[in-house]
């Protein structure tokens, strides 16, 4: 088993090796540059906020139902 020194180590070497093999379309960088899509970030934030509001509303309903159950229970005694 070899040390692997003949294998390309960085993205440029890998790209050149892919070009030599003739498969240019298949080459993809492991760490592509980040493209920041602000609309996607805003939509995700809006979805999480909406989910949190639903959770808070359901929690309030549950607590109110529990309080009502306790008050009925104490009146029955």
Secondary structure, DSSP 8 states (H G I E B T S, - for coil): ---STTS--SHHHHHHHHHHHT-GGG---TT------HHHHHHHHHHHHHHHHHHHHHHHHHHHHHHHHHHHHHHH-
